[in-house]
Amino acid sequence: MSRPLIPLKAGAVTFTALWTAWMMWWSGSYSSVSLVILTLPGTLVGYLWYRAMRWQFERMGMLPRNDDSSEAS
């Protein structure tokens, strides 16, 4: 695991947990079935958030780019 990505990954996990908790509260159903059903899209949303933020941070120069050609020389 790359050190610069640790805060981004922690943010994605936090975002996933908060999104899932918000959807549980909003739906008003606190059953275990509801938790499982809302965890699946919550995980997808968290992953998509991570990918979008990583792409944006790389674009802004806040993260190192994954460029294998510079290491080949």
FENKANOR-V512156 format. One record per pair of residues at least 6 apart in sequence whose C-alpha atoms are under 8 Angstrom apart, sorted by the first residue. I is the first residue (numbers start at 0). J is the second residue. D is the distance in whole Angstrom. If there is no record, write none. Layout:
i->I j->J d->D
i->I j->J d->D
This chain:
i->3 j->62 d->7
i->4 j->62 d->8
i->7 j->49 d->7
i->7 j->52 d->8
i->7 j->53 d->7
i->8 j->49 d->7
i->11 j->45 d->5
i->11 j->46 d->7
i->11 j->48 d->7
i->11 j->49 d->5
i->12 j->45 d->7
i->14 j->45 d->6
i->15 j->41 d->5
i->15 j->42 d->6
i->15 j->44 d->7
i->15 j->45 d->5
i->16 j->41 d->8
i->18 j->41 d->6
i->19 j->37 d->6
i->19 j->38 d->6
i->19 j->41 d->5
i->22 j->37 d->7
i->23 j->29 d->6
i->23 j->33 d->7
i->23 j->34 d->7
i->23 j->37 d->7
i->53 j->62 d->8
i->56 j->62 d->6
i->57 j->63 d->6
i->57 j->64 d->6
